[in-house]
Amino acid sequence: MEGSTFCLSDAAGDVDPGNRHGLFVRDARVLSRWLLRLDGHRPQPLSVLAPDAYAARFVLRRPPPAGSADSTVLLTRERLVGDGLRETVQVENLGREPTTCVLSLVVEADFADLFAVKDGRAAGSGAGTVVNGAELRFTARADGGRRLRVTVSGDPVVTPGGFSWRIVVPARGEWSTEIVAEPMAAGRWINPGFERGQRVDHSAAARKLQAWRQANTRVDATDPALAAVLRRTETDLGALRIAGPRSGLPVVAAGAPWFMTLFGRDSLLTAWSVLPLGLDLALGTLQALAATQGRTTNPVTEEQPGRILHELRLGPDSDRVLGGSHYYGSVDATPLFVMLLAEAWRWGADEATIRRLLPAADAALEWLDGYGDRDGDGFVEYQRATDRGLAHQGWKDSSGAIAFADGTPARTPIALCEVQAYAYAAWRARADLAQAFGDDRRADQCRRRAAGLRAAFTDRFWLPDRGWYALALDGAKAPVDALTSNPGHALWTGIVPDEHAERLVRRLSGPDLDTGYGLRTMSARMGAYNPMSYHNGSVWPHDTAIVVAGLLRYRHVPGAVLLAHRLIDGLLEAATAFGGRLPELFCGFDRARFSPPVPYPTSCSPQAWAAAAPLLLLRAALGFEPDVPARRLRVTPRLPRRWGRLRLTGLRLGPATVRVTAEGDRAEVEGLPAGWKH
């Protein structure tokens, strides 16, 4: 994948529409069939080499002749993805005499919408095909502005179904052809970001990833497992970066393969976690979401003035599936936007940029108190406006994810536990910004609003007979009493009073929530619990990481640090089991029953906030709290013993570039300018 373009194939490199394969550009499948054959047979796959996300080499051989176990013909397919695809096919003869063969490539395009492919529905309306010399041209029947041209070298025979070459390869010799697929969208040919004959490591994708790595803070760890996970984190986040709408600044896509686009909630939480590497993703995300912020009221897309975008789609079926390219059905992206804005300010974003974004933050807060508070009770609720779109609009957005302890589904409108916590943090964030910019009246108003919400939240959501917060209030304002991971997000924002935090830590520590590899999204004692479900008992790494950040915020509470370290160890061991990469989610079985953890079959990997989770763990364990405008840095480490020593080099805090070395509960900071408090 590269940017929002990605290619799904089998281990031989073949694209077969029967397996949801394809080359996807701008949320449409532009290549639906891409089958390489040698003498009419499928080559045997030997290996796939994919050192970086944008390229892969498929190593294959000609099937051995009858009665033999060996083959003397080696094939390699070197594939490069940009905003298009380039493939170099090399046939190598390892034998002692020349060999002759027929190489063929079957090519089709259907221009099907990404959602249609993902859901296994009927393909698109198909394409008209034209042969033009050594080139095939495809035009979508439903949209003449979507096209694809495929050109090749090597003097092929070209038909509407593809290309073929009759070749003779000398003994110990080789033959190759280069194939390029270039798409058109909205009537304009897209620059693919590579040139013919160009080395893969000189492509635009390679240069972009290298620049990302060089610009980031360098993180070194003596623990080899942590070091490997952090390397994978940096690579995956680099691969998930895409250009934001309108501004073109970098944002992070939610996840591969099906969510390679801007998602409000996912992109905001990922950008928050990634701040130790740099500010670019946070600033790009804030500006992209401000540019797409709701301006009008549209029940079909859930757009409302001030509301932050949930999802951006450009596919041919976006109008039918989502009501349009911009869909706003998220209740939590709006407060998270305000939270990230203030956090970016504290990490060193320039004042002019923050001031330009303040109107968007104020519009977001107006949405919280207006459209977001449907009944005027001070809480933020959701209920979709039509039968289209998401019925549940928090991060647990699957059917049945919001249920009572006995398993009964909650009915909308629903006020989620963690959303009230985010709203509390958003009001406090805006108060901090107002104070910094000399608007004391606005700061006092926002702090009073936050304090009122905290008191109401404590009164209505706390379940004293259970020792945890309700998952939500339902449409009748009854507490949805299931024990879930959601209250851990409340710890993260600081809305929880200490006396409740201590009881909550004990409940989160129980074996019904802690699998040994991370927290379940729902306690095993609840009626809707299912460890193989999407949200009712699975483990989501980003969710556990947020809870860890909350626990370490309340490190003075008995048991909080102990549980945080246990969860950190479990998550990193899960990452190691998954090859150094945390997936979107995995099944919530007990570690004692299944080890390593059981994958969730349709989990995105890489996925943005899962990839960023190790950085949030790192940041929380360091207790790293900068305030660049105030020229202040607080570092209160509580590193797990197994981590050993951590070193962050080239960490930028506004005009300062510092190095941080930490081990256990000790830290040393070098490079702070004179006058800073530490």
Salt bridges, closest charged atoms under 4 A:
GLU2 OE2 - LYS208 NZ 3.04
ASP10 OD2 - ARG42 NH2 2.81
ASP14 OD2 - ARG37 NH1 2.79
ASP14 OD2 - ARG42 NE 3.81
ASP14 OD1 - ARG77 NH1 2.85
ASP27 OD1 - ARG313 NH1 3.18
ASP39 OD2 - ARG62 NH1 3.48
ASP52 OD1 - ARG213 NH2 3.10
GLU87 OE2 - ARG77 NE 2.71
GLU87 OE1 - ARG79 NH2 2.65
GLU108 OE1 - ARG33 NE 3.22
ASP110 OD2 - ARG29 NH2 2.51
ASP119 OD1 - LYS118 NZ 3.99
ASP119 OD2 - ARG121 NH2 3.62
GLU135 OE2 - ARG137 NE 2.41
ASP143 OD2 - ARG146 NE 3.74
GLU178 OE2 - ARG86 NE 3.76
GLU182 OE1 - ARG149 NE 3.36
GLU182 OE1 - ARG196 NH2 3.85
ASP201 OD2 - ARG199 NH2 2.56
ASP201 OD1 - HIS202 NE2 3.89
ASP220 OD2 - ARG218 NE 3.09
ASP236 OD1 - ARG232 NH1 3.46
ASP236 OD2 - ARG581 NE 2.75
GLU302 OE1 - ARG307 NH1 3.67
GLU311 OE2 - ARG313 NE 2.72
ASP317 OD2 - ARG320 NH2 3.59
ASP332 OD1 - ARG265 NE 2.81
GLU343 OE1 - ARG346 NH2 2.77
GLU343 OE2 - ARG619 NH2 2.14
GLU351 OE2 - ARG355 NE 2.72
ASP362 OD1 - ARG430 NE 2.67
ASP362 OD1 - ARG442 NH2 3.00
ASP369 OD1 - ARG449 NH2 2.89
ASP375 OD2 - LYS477 NZ 2.98
ASP377 OD2 - LYS477 NZ 2.68
GLU381 OE2 - LYS477 NZ 2.84
ASP432 OD2 - ARG346 NH1 3.21
ASP432 OD1 - ARG447 NH2 3.78
ASP465 OD2 - ARG466 NE 3.76
ASP481 OD2 - ARG466 NH2 2.94
ASP498 OD2 - HIS556 NE2 3.05
GLU502 OE2 - ARG506 NH1 3.86
ASP512 OD2 - ARG507 NH2 3.69
ASP514 OD2 - ARG566 NE 2.82
ASP543 OD1 - HIS489 NE2 2.62
GLU573 OE1 - ARG591 NH2 2.41
GLU573 OE2 - ARG642 NH1 2.96
ASP590 OD1 - ARG520 NH2 2.43
GLU625 OE2 - ARG634 NH1 3.30
ASP627 OD2 - ARG632 NH2 3.02
GLU663 OE1 - ARG645 NE 3.58
GLU670 OE2 - ARG659 NH2 2.92
